Amino acid sequence: AQAQLYRLDVGGARFHTRAEVLQREEGLLSTMAGGVFAADVDADGYAFLDRDPARFALVLHFLRTGVALLPQDIEGRRAVFREARYYNLEELALVSRRPVPRSWIGPSVLLQVHCESEVVVYPHRWFSIRVSTPLHKLMKIYCEKSGFTHTTDCFFFDGHQLCGNKTAADYGMKDEDVIDFELD
């Protein structure tokens, strides 16, 4: 069976994607793809969304790849954050949120958790975490979001098994470093 193709007109720009892409993250788009509510559909079969097409392209890229392409400027990040909130995409909202002044929370780091087995490649997940936060919190959230049984012995950084009680600072982690989750 061929996957259903969705046609979207977002603020005058046309996008094509499949249902499984729109359903990768719980939110407005997954609800729409599930047929729970009817959207305005034109004669050509395009569902209309009155949103910013440039920001929607970033949202769609995130759903397709699991990677958030974020603007470097604060206003651009705020705009992506607002779109993520509108579409109820929690993970994208988390990584694109307006940075809190470091003096309030201390330094933070943006980390990617990567998981693949010999058979399946799972979506990459991004986490913004304070460098002083124990990594077991990130590990628990990753497992919950990905549907894995929580276990801390499957996380590795630079080829070394991570200790959940240690922090990103303990390992010298920097923005966009990758933590590997290895399935047994």
Backbone as a chain_set.jsonl record, in Angstrom:
{"seq": "AQAQLYRLDVGGARFHTRAEVLQREEGLLSTMAGGVFAADVDADGYAFLDRDPARFALVLHFLRTGVALLPQDIEGRRAVFREARYYNLEELALVSRRPVPRSWIGPSVLLQVHCESEVVVYPHRWFSIRVSTPLHKLMKIYCEKSGFTHTTDCFFFDGHQLCGNKTAADYGMKDEDVIDFELD", "coords": {"N": [[0.839, -1.184, 0.0], [0.508, 2.204, -0.791], [1.872, 5.041, 0.851], [-0.042, 7.691, 2.277], [-0.165, 10.822, 0.726], [0.22, 14.111, 1.802], [-0.955, 17.33, 1.114], [-0.092, 20.56, 1.661], [-0.871, 23.945, 2.08], [0.786, 26.478, 3.206], [0.547, 29.547, 4.336], [0.557, 30.432, 1.68], [2.658, 29.094, 0.458], [3.441, 25.951, -0.947], [3.531, 22.634, 0.262], [4.557, 19.218, 0.308], [4.101, 16.119, 1.874], [4.297, 13.044, 3.776], [1.93, 11.086, 5.697], [3.145, 9.701, 7.837], [5.317, 11.32, 8.437], [4.14, 13.682, 9.415], [3.054, 12.591, 11.673], [5.11, 11.93, 13.387], [5.721, 13.303, 15.728], [3.724, 13.975, 18.531], [1.024, 16.221, 18.259], [-0.502, 19.141, 16.748], [-0.233, 18.741, 13.941], [0.01, 15.935, 13.727], [-2.464, 15.212, 14.666], [-4.056, 16.342, 12.691], [-3.194, 14.842, 10.456], [-4.119, 12.405, 11.238], [-6.76, 12.632, 10.732], [-8.553, 13.67, 12.557], [-9.625, 16.227, 12.711], [-11.162, 18.404, 10.33], [-9.516, 20.217, 7.822], [-9.356, 23.36, 6.029], [-9.708, 22.706, 2.719], [-8.563, 23.206, -0.541], [-9.577, 23.38, -4.064], [-7.564, 21.991, -5.376], [-6.776, 20.15, -3.561], [-5.223, 20.952, -1.401], [-4.584, 21.483, 1.988], [-5.186, 24.294, 3.924], [-3.129, 26.303, 5.944], [-2.826, 29.049, 7.925], [-0.107, 30.247, 8.394], [3.395, 31.109, 8.903], [5.296, 30.415, 6.124], [8.105, 30.103, 5.866], [8.987, 29.468, 8.427], [7.492, 27.174, 8.778], [8.746, 25.439, 7.027], [11.061, 24.85, 8.47], [9.909, 23.526, 10.634], [8.803, 21.29, 9.334], [11.15, 20.131, 8.332], [12.338, 19.391, 10.752], [10.474, 17.433, 11.611], [10.826, 15.545, 9.601], [13.538, 14.776, 9.836], [14.396, 14.895, 12.48], [16.178, 16.763, 13.248], [16.79, 19.989, 14.367], [16.893, 22.861, 12.606], [18.03, 25.737, 13.485], [17.639, 29.283, 13.541], [20.326, 31.664, 13.917], [19.923, 34.068, 15.182], [18.272, 35.71, 17.939], [15.583, 36.584, 17.622], [14.761, 35.043, 15.431], [14.923, 32.464, 16.533], [12.997, 32.724, 18.517], [10.739, 32.968, 16.903], [10.642, 30.414, 15.72], [10.234, 28.953, 18.04], [7.66, 29.908, 18.747], [6.186, 28.862, 16.606], [6.596, 26.126, 17.049], [5.268, 25.862, 19.471], [2.674, 26.54, 18.617], [2.087, 24.389, 16.895], [2.221, 22.466, 18.773], [4.574, 20.986, 19.335], [6.566, 19.597, 21.387], [9.308, 18.835, 21.696], [10.695, 20.293, 19.7], [10.03, 22.849, 20.562], [11.408, 22.869, 22.953], [14.176, 22.843, 22.193], [14.325, 25.162, 20.734], [13.604, 27.225, 22.295], [13.605, 30.484, 23.757], [16.692, 31.52, 24.932], [17.423, 31.364, 28.363], [18.821, 33.806, 30.506], [22.174, 33.059, 31.212], [23.154, 33.615, 33.737], [21.045, 33.083, 35.383], [20.553, 30.336, 35.34], [22.921, 29.037, 35.014], [25.594, 27.716, 32.943], [24.622, 26.042, 29.908], [24.218, 23.189, 27.719], [23.745, 21.942, 24.428], [22.746, 18.877, 23.464], [22.84, 15.919, 21.416], [21.073, 12.89, 21.219], [21.702, 9.81, 19.891], [20.563, 6.939, 18.259], [20.804, 3.739, 16.921], [20.116, 0.547, 15.552], [21.135, -2.629, 14.161], [19.119, -3.012, 12.418], [17.224, -0.909, 12.54], [17.049, 2.646, 12.336], [16.696, 5.07, 14.677], [14.84, 8.117, 15.403], [16.852, 11.013, 15.903], [17.335, 12.754, 18.936], [17.21, 15.929, 20.463], [18.564, 17.666, 23.234], [18.516, 20.241, 25.597], [20.489, 20.972, 28.225], [21.502, 21.787, 31.525], [24.922, 22.18, 32.314], [25.563, 21.267, 34.79], [23.647, 19.442, 35.532], [22.75, 16.157, 36.509], [23.341, 13.451, 34.282], [21.572, 11.299, 34.264], [18.987, 12.244, 34.261], [18.542, 13.242, 31.655], [18.885, 10.791, 30.328], [16.709, 9.277, 31.282], [14.486, 10.757, 30.314], [14.972, 10.546, 27.548], [14.639, 7.764, 27.138], [11.944, 7.44, 27.903], [10.603, 9.065, 25.973], [11.299, 7.705, 23.668], [10.329, 5.196, 23.962], [11.753, 3.148, 25.188], [12.891, 0.791, 27.682], [13.948, 2.153, 30.698], [17.312, 2.42, 31.147], [20.533, 2.952, 32.324], [22.911, 1.95, 31.453], [23.346, 1.864, 28.762], [24.198, 4.128, 27.459], [26.589, 6.098, 25.773], [29.537, 8.088, 25.385], [31.933, 9.419, 23.305], [32.861, 6.8, 22.96], [32.929, 5.761, 25.516], [31.248, 4.359, 28.305], [28.59, 6.073, 29.877], [28.184, 7.465, 33.128], [25.36, 7.837, 34.995], [25.148, 9.547, 37.193], [27.015, 11.469, 36.813], [27.844, 14.625, 35.203], [27.319, 16.743, 32.26], [29.387, 18.561, 32.28], [31.332, 17.129, 33.692], [32.175, 15.339, 31.765], [33.164, 17.023, 29.876], [31.511, 17.912, 27.811], [30.291, 19.584, 24.88], [28.328, 22.029, 23.015], [26.219, 20.467, 20.653], [27.442, 17.995, 20.811], [27.414, 14.4, 20.591], [25.597, 11.842, 22.091], [25.592, 8.396, 22.291], [23.107, 5.9, 22.174], [22.96, 2.617, 22.801], [21.457, -0.286, 21.71], [20.807, -3.491, 23.139]], "CA": [[0.0, 0.0, 0.0], [1.276, 3.443, -0.886], [1.613, 5.966, 1.951], [-0.87, 8.827, 1.896], [0.543, 12.079, 0.526], [-0.505, 15.285, 2.27], [-0.657, 18.584, 0.436], [-0.329, 21.661, 2.589], [-0.63, 25.32, 1.651], [1.089, 27.208, 4.439], [0.783, 30.962, 4.043], [0.773, 30.629, 0.25], [3.688, 28.174, -0.052], [2.908, 24.588, -0.981], [4.393, 21.578, 0.788], [4.075, 17.843, 0.181], [4.742, 15.198, 2.813], [3.524, 11.836, 4.051], [1.282, 11.038, 7.013], [4.066, 9.261, 8.896], [6.157, 12.46, 8.819], [3.328, 14.557, 10.262], [2.704, 11.882, 12.903], [6.314, 11.563, 14.149], [5.629, 13.935, 17.048], [2.353, 14.312, 18.92], [0.742, 17.638, 18.131], [-1.549, 19.558, 15.826], [-0.061, 18.126, 12.62], [-0.303, 14.505, 13.818], [-3.921, 15.148, 14.788], [-4.574, 16.64, 11.359], [-2.906, 13.699, 9.586], [-4.966, 11.308, 11.694], [-8.124, 12.881, 10.289], [-9.405, 14.0, 13.692], [-10.394, 17.42, 12.372], [-11.08, 18.752, 8.909], [-8.879, 21.499, 7.507], [-9.843, 23.967, 4.793], [-9.033, 22.09, 1.578], [-8.953, 23.889, -1.773], [-9.955, 22.52, -5.187], [-6.415, 21.164, -5.751], [-6.514, 19.2, -2.487], [-4.275, 21.492, -0.42], [-5.121, 21.964, 3.262], [-4.616, 25.614, 4.168], [-2.738, 26.721, 7.29], [-2.47, 30.466, 7.861], [1.109, 30.376, 9.2], [4.595, 31.558, 8.197], [5.848, 29.277, 5.383], [9.545, 29.927, 6.119], [9.111, 28.752, 9.712], [6.932, 25.831, 8.604], [9.787, 24.619, 6.389], [11.925, 24.377, 9.558], [9.111, 22.548, 11.386], [8.718, 20.074, 8.523], [12.489, 19.533, 8.333], [12.49, 18.748, 12.057], [9.67, 16.214, 11.629], [11.411, 14.575, 8.671], [14.899, 14.332, 10.171], [14.698, 14.949, 13.906], [17.2, 17.791, 13.452], [16.243, 21.344, 14.39], [17.719, 23.889, 11.967], [17.614, 26.943, 14.19], [18.306, 30.535, 13.19], [21.331, 32.096, 14.881], [19.486, 35.257, 15.913], [17.285, 35.471, 18.993], [14.229, 36.748, 17.085], [14.482, 33.863, 14.617], [14.671, 31.339, 17.449], [11.692, 32.967, 19.146], [9.712, 32.665, 15.904], [10.553, 28.951, 15.628], [9.615, 28.534, 19.299], [6.219, 30.18, 18.66], [5.596, 27.879, 15.694], [6.611, 24.831, 17.744], [4.172, 25.9, 20.451], [1.412, 26.512, 17.873], [1.88, 23.022, 16.42], [2.32, 21.623, 19.967], [5.729, 20.105, 19.171], [7.306, 19.859, 22.62], [10.759, 18.706, 21.55], [11.174, 21.445, 18.94], [9.908, 24.015, 21.444], [12.48, 22.795, 23.946], [15.483, 23.224, 21.654], [14.302, 26.49, 20.108], [13.115, 28.242, 23.235], [14.463, 31.648, 24.006], [17.646, 31.182, 25.991], [17.332, 32.055, 29.65], [20.159, 34.324, 30.83], [23.014, 32.055, 31.87], [23.342, 33.95, 35.153], [19.92, 32.538, 36.14], [20.553, 28.872, 35.425], [24.246, 28.482, 34.787], [25.831, 27.339, 31.551], [23.916, 24.86, 29.409], [24.795, 22.582, 26.53], [22.762, 21.306, 23.562], [23.279, 17.552, 23.136], [22.018, 15.047, 20.583], [21.145, 11.469, 21.538], [21.64, 9.079, 18.629], [20.359, 5.508, 18.479], [20.473, 2.897, 15.782], [20.454, -0.864, 15.679], [21.5, -3.149, 12.837], [17.915, -3.061, 11.601], [16.425, 0.314, 12.576], [17.645, 3.909, 12.775], [15.68, 5.81, 15.418], [15.027, 9.568, 15.288], [17.773, 11.662, 16.839], [16.637, 13.677, 19.829], [18.048, 17.005, 20.978], [18.284, 18.058, 24.61], [19.252, 21.352, 26.182], [20.642, 20.571, 29.62], [22.54, 22.513, 32.256], [26.14, 21.362, 32.416], [25.647, 20.743, 36.157], [22.555, 18.495, 35.771], [23.15, 14.757, 36.319], [22.906, 12.937, 32.984], [20.5, 10.306, 34.376], [17.725, 12.914, 33.927], [18.463, 13.2, 30.2], [18.726, 9.387, 29.946], [15.338, 8.871, 31.596], [13.579, 11.415, 29.37], [15.184, 9.955, 26.23], [14.019, 6.436, 27.117], [10.489, 7.61, 27.938], [10.14, 9.597, 24.685], [11.595, 6.762, 22.589], [9.658, 3.926, 24.223], [12.694, 2.138, 25.672], [12.977, 0.59, 29.121], [15.009, 3.036, 31.212], [18.541, 1.794, 31.609], [21.619, 3.915, 32.146], [24.144, 1.306, 30.991], [23.366, 1.83, 27.294], [24.57, 5.448, 26.953], [28.032, 6.214, 25.58], [30.063, 9.342, 24.847], [33.316, 9.193, 22.856], [33.208, 5.388, 23.128], [32.961, 5.362, 26.924], [29.946, 4.283, 28.951], [28.312, 7.207, 30.756], [27.671, 7.265, 34.482], [24.204, 8.722, 35.113], [25.299, 10.536, 38.265], [27.939, 12.513, 36.366], [27.226, 15.716, 34.448], [27.946, 17.089, 30.981], [30.659, 19.222, 32.614], [32.291, 16.086, 34.077], [32.684, 14.718, 30.544], [33.649, 18.061, 28.969], [30.624, 17.974, 26.648], [30.074, 20.899, 24.279], [27.149, 22.088, 22.148], [26.078, 19.571, 19.507], [28.07, 16.691, 21.015], [26.487, 13.291, 20.394], [25.582, 10.716, 23.022], [25.062, 7.211, 21.616], [22.313, 4.947, 22.943], [23.176, 1.339, 22.119], [20.525, -1.353, 22.051], [21.467, -4.788, 23.355]], "C": [[0.881, 1.243, 0.0], [0.876, 4.379, 0.252], [0.838, 7.17, 1.436], [-0.041, 10.104, 1.835], [-0.347, 13.225, 0.99], [-0.012, 16.506, 1.525], [-1.052, 19.715, 1.374], [0.009, 22.986, 1.921], [-0.454, 26.12, 2.933], [1.45, 28.641, 4.061], [1.089, 31.236, 2.587], [1.858, 29.761, -0.356], [3.154, 26.745, 0.056], [3.964, 23.577, -0.557], [3.724, 20.23, 0.552], [4.825, 16.98, 1.183], [3.818, 14.015, 3.043], [2.975, 11.863, 5.481], [2.266, 10.666, 8.107], [5.016, 10.376, 9.331], [5.381, 13.368, 9.77], [3.016, 13.916, 11.609], [3.919, 11.491, 13.742], [6.318, 12.143, 15.551], [4.157, 14.23, 17.314], [2.158, 15.817, 18.795], [-0.349, 17.892, 17.11], [-1.439, 18.847, 14.478], [-0.355, 16.63, 12.648], [-1.809, 14.305, 13.951], [-4.566, 15.364, 13.425], [-4.38, 15.451, 10.421], [-3.744, 12.488, 9.966], [-6.428, 11.497, 11.34], [-9.078, 13.263, 11.405], [-10.199, 15.278, 13.438], [-10.175, 17.757, 10.905], [-10.435, 20.122, 8.754], [-9.554, 22.069, 6.26], [-9.039, 23.385, 3.642], [-9.528, 22.773, 0.313], [-9.246, 22.872, -2.878], [-8.824, 21.602, -5.633], [-6.032, 20.162, -4.662], [-5.502, 19.655, -1.454], [-5.019, 21.963, 0.831], [-4.416, 23.275, 3.591], [-4.341, 25.828, 5.645], [-2.238, 28.157, 7.177], [-1.296, 30.737, 8.801], [2.255, 30.824, 8.298], [5.233, 30.37, 7.465], [7.338, 29.047, 5.629], [9.76, 29.155, 7.412], [8.564, 27.336, 9.587], [7.944, 24.906, 7.937], [10.738, 24.056, 7.444], [11.211, 23.328, 10.402], [9.073, 21.223, 10.629], [10.073, 19.368, 8.446], [12.735, 18.794, 9.644], [11.709, 17.433, 12.11], [10.263, 15.139, 10.722], [12.708, 13.97, 9.196], [15.191, 14.225, 11.66], [15.742, 15.994, 14.249], [16.54, 19.163, 13.368], [17.248, 22.302, 13.762], [17.274, 25.229, 12.535], [18.359, 28.168, 13.697], [19.293, 30.932, 14.291], [20.858, 33.272, 15.73], [18.357, 34.925, 16.892], [15.859, 35.577, 18.456], [13.826, 35.551, 16.226], [14.167, 32.646, 15.466], [13.321, 31.499, 18.144], [10.562, 32.618, 18.183], [9.542, 31.158, 15.743], [9.889, 28.399, 16.892], [8.101, 28.738, 19.245], [5.532, 29.182, 17.725], [5.534, 26.502, 16.35], [5.486, 24.773, 18.77], [2.818, 25.826, 19.743], [1.085, 25.086, 17.429], [1.969, 22.0, 17.553], [3.413, 20.561, 19.816], [6.696, 20.384, 20.32], [8.82, 19.827, 22.43], [11.35, 19.883, 20.781], [11.082, 22.716, 19.788], [11.046, 24.043, 22.452], [13.802, 23.302, 23.384], [15.496, 24.622, 21.052], [13.89, 27.596, 21.073], [14.143, 29.359, 23.415], [15.418, 31.314, 25.141], [17.408, 32.028, 27.242], [18.72, 32.599, 29.945], [20.963, 33.317, 31.646], [23.224, 32.345, 33.352], [22.207, 33.395, 36.008], [20.046, 31.034, 36.334], [21.936, 28.263, 35.326], [24.386, 28.061, 33.34], [25.044, 26.085, 31.17], [24.596, 24.383, 28.137], [23.665, 21.908, 25.76], [23.362, 19.996, 23.073], [22.3, 16.784, 22.262], [22.193, 13.618, 21.068], [20.825, 10.718, 20.256], [21.485, 7.596, 18.937], [20.093, 4.827, 17.151], [20.878, 1.471, 16.097], [20.864, -1.34, 14.294], [20.321, -3.084, 11.88], [17.23, -1.7, 11.464], [17.28, 1.508, 12.982], [16.516, 4.707, 13.423], [15.909, 7.307, 15.241], [16.016, 10.081, 16.327], [16.955, 12.621, 17.697], [17.638, 14.668, 20.393], [17.599, 17.377, 22.379], [19.146, 19.258, 24.979], [19.29, 21.074, 27.677], [21.718, 21.432, 30.266], [23.746, 21.606, 32.411], [26.285, 20.748, 33.801], [24.545, 19.732, 36.492], [23.052, 17.068, 35.571], [22.537, 14.19, 35.035], [21.789, 11.905, 33.086], [19.139, 10.931, 34.075], [17.503, 12.917, 32.418], [18.192, 11.771, 29.736], [17.285, 8.92, 30.153], [14.354, 9.463, 30.592], [13.725, 10.809, 27.981], [14.469, 8.607, 26.132], [12.497, 6.535, 27.108], [9.955, 8.068, 26.589], [10.305, 8.589, 23.55], [10.955, 5.398, 22.802], [10.585, 2.806, 24.659], [12.565, 1.992, 27.182], [14.158, 1.403, 29.624], [16.176, 2.216, 31.742], [19.677, 2.759, 31.335], [22.871, 3.283, 31.568], [24.27, 1.251, 29.474], [23.81, 3.145, 26.668], [26.089, 5.596, 26.921], [28.377, 7.583, 25.008], [31.534, 9.118, 24.542], [33.778, 7.768, 23.138], [33.224, 4.89, 24.555], [31.552, 5.374, 27.501], [29.78, 5.45, 29.923], [27.806, 6.74, 32.116], [26.563, 8.293, 34.687], [24.32, 9.781, 36.185], [26.269, 11.652, 37.897], [27.194, 13.512, 35.49], [27.928, 15.911, 33.103], [29.292, 17.756, 31.223], [31.725, 18.193, 32.98], [32.941, 15.442, 32.856], [33.229, 15.74, 29.546], [32.807, 18.194, 27.714], [30.412, 19.414, 26.218], [28.809, 20.847, 23.426], [27.3, 21.161, 20.952], [26.913, 18.307, 19.619], [26.994, 15.615, 20.926], [26.696, 12.244, 21.479], [24.959, 9.551, 22.267], [24.287, 6.353, 22.601], [22.397, 3.634, 22.185], [22.205, 0.302, 22.638], [21.288, -2.654, 22.221], [21.299, -5.688, 22.157]], "O": [[1.881, 1.309, 0.715], [-0.304, 4.5, 0.581], [1.035, 7.614, 0.304], [0.692, 10.428, 2.77], [-1.518, 13.303, 0.621], [1.188, 16.694, 1.328], [-2.197, 19.807, 1.818], [1.049, 23.124, 1.276], [-1.416, 26.401, 3.648], [2.529, 28.903, 3.53], [1.813, 32.183, 2.281], [1.97, 29.696, -1.58], [2.497, 26.387, 1.034], [5.125, 23.652, -0.96], [2.5, 20.11, 0.588], [6.042, 17.097, 1.324], [2.687, 13.995, 2.557], [3.49, 12.569, 6.349], [2.233, 11.246, 9.192], [5.475, 10.38, 10.473], [5.901, 13.775, 10.809], [2.744, 14.619, 12.582], [3.761, 10.775, 14.731], [6.865, 11.534, 16.47], [3.435, 14.681, 16.425], [3.03, 16.595, 19.181], [-1.031, 16.969, 16.666], [-2.448, 18.399, 13.932], [-0.915, 16.101, 11.687], [-2.364, 13.346, 13.415], [-5.503, 14.659, 13.051], [-5.292, 15.091, 9.676], [-4.046, 11.644, 9.122], [-7.252, 10.625, 11.615], [-10.293, 13.191, 11.224], [-11.333, 15.399, 13.902], [-9.14, 17.435, 10.322], [-10.771, 21.065, 9.47], [-10.237, 21.351, 5.529], [-7.82, 23.551, 3.591], [-10.732, 22.913, 0.098], [-9.173, 21.663, -2.66], [-9.082, 20.545, -6.209], [-5.072, 19.409, -4.822], [-4.973, 18.835, -0.704], [-5.965, 22.746, 0.742], [-3.189, 23.354, 3.54], [-5.196, 25.575, 6.493], [-1.319, 28.437, 6.408], [-1.45, 31.36, 9.851], [2.102, 30.906, 7.08], [5.666, 29.416, 8.11], [7.79, 27.903, 5.603], [10.624, 28.281, 7.479], [9.086, 26.406, 10.2], [7.993, 23.716, 8.247], [11.176, 22.912, 7.331], [11.826, 22.355, 10.839], [9.285, 20.161, 11.214], [10.133, 18.14, 8.489], [13.283, 17.691, 9.643], [12.224, 16.428, 12.6], [10.205, 13.953, 11.045], [12.95, 12.777, 9.018], [16.132, 13.54, 12.059], [16.153, 16.108, 15.403], [15.82, 19.459, 12.414], [18.325, 22.532, 14.313], [16.26, 25.786, 12.114], [19.566, 28.113, 13.459], [19.11, 30.576, 15.455], [21.322, 33.46, 16.854], [17.595, 33.98, 16.688], [15.012, 34.751, 18.795], [12.684, 35.096, 16.287], [13.251, 31.884, 15.156], [12.592, 30.525, 18.335], [9.55, 32.045, 18.586], [8.415, 30.672, 15.64], [9.072, 27.481, 16.816], [7.341, 27.857, 19.644], [4.431, 28.712, 18.013], [4.535, 25.795, 16.222], [4.828, 23.743, 18.915], [1.913, 25.132, 20.207], [-0.05, 24.63, 17.567], [1.81, 20.802, 17.321], [3.202, 19.389, 20.13], [7.533, 21.283, 20.24], [9.532, 20.691, 22.942], [12.391, 20.413, 21.167], [11.972, 23.564, 19.729], [11.584, 25.104, 22.768], [14.48, 24.105, 24.026], [16.564, 25.209, 20.877], [13.836, 28.767, 20.698], [15.349, 29.182, 23.246], [14.985, 30.869, 26.204], [17.22, 33.243, 27.17], [19.711, 31.924, 29.666], [20.481, 32.791, 32.649], [23.448, 31.425, 34.139], [22.366, 33.244, 37.219], [19.68, 30.514, 37.388], [22.09, 27.061, 35.541], [23.408, 28.05, 32.594], [24.83, 25.192, 31.989], [25.434, 25.075, 27.559], [22.737, 21.366, 26.36], [24.363, 19.994, 22.356], [21.087, 16.971, 22.354], [23.315, 13.172, 21.305], [19.802, 10.964, 19.618], [22.198, 7.058, 19.783], [19.266, 5.277, 16.358], [21.849, 1.222, 16.812], [20.935, -0.544, 13.357], [20.506, -3.101, 10.663], [16.714, -1.37, 10.396], [18.132, 1.399, 13.864], [15.5, 4.984, 12.786], [17.029, 7.735, 14.963], [16.016, 9.642, 17.477], [15.993, 13.224, 17.222], [18.759, 14.309, 20.752], [16.405, 17.401, 22.676], [20.347, 19.287, 24.709], [18.247, 20.955, 28.32], [22.721, 21.765, 29.636], [23.603, 20.4, 32.615], [27.053, 19.801, 33.974], [24.504, 19.217, 37.61], [23.708, 16.784, 34.569], [21.364, 14.421, 34.742], [21.112, 11.648, 32.091], [18.219, 10.219, 33.67], [16.401, 12.628, 31.952], [17.364, 11.555, 28.851], [16.715, 8.248, 29.294], [13.487, 8.757, 30.078], [12.726, 10.577, 27.3], [13.772, 8.343, 25.153], [11.832, 5.796, 26.382], [8.961, 7.527, 26.104], [9.545, 8.61, 22.582], [11.026, 4.535, 21.927], [10.243, 1.632, 24.517], [12.184, 2.932, 27.879], [15.245, 1.351, 29.047], [16.028, 1.421, 32.67], [19.775, 3.32, 30.244], [23.81, 3.998, 31.22], [25.211, 0.65, 28.957], [23.798, 3.265, 25.443], [26.784, 5.274, 27.884], [27.605, 8.162, 24.243], [32.296, 8.683, 25.406], [34.93, 7.543, 23.508], [33.504, 3.715, 24.794], [30.762, 6.277, 27.226], [30.689, 5.777, 30.686], [27.091, 5.744, 32.223], [26.804, 9.494, 34.567], [23.659, 10.815, 36.102], [26.339, 12.668, 38.588], [26.056, 13.272, 35.087], [28.981, 15.328, 32.842], [30.235, 17.546, 30.46], [32.891, 18.357, 32.623], [34.106, 15.047, 32.898], [33.706, 15.36, 28.477], [33.327, 18.551, 26.658], [30.359, 20.333, 27.036], [28.281, 19.771, 23.146], [28.358, 21.082, 20.328], [27.085, 17.602, 18.624], [25.814, 15.881, 21.155], [27.819, 11.818, 21.748], [23.898, 9.707, 21.661], [24.741, 6.105, 23.719], [21.949, 3.55, 21.042], [22.131, 0.039, 23.838], [22.285, -2.898, 21.541], [21.788, -6.817, 22.16]]}, "num_chains": 1, "name": "protein.A"}
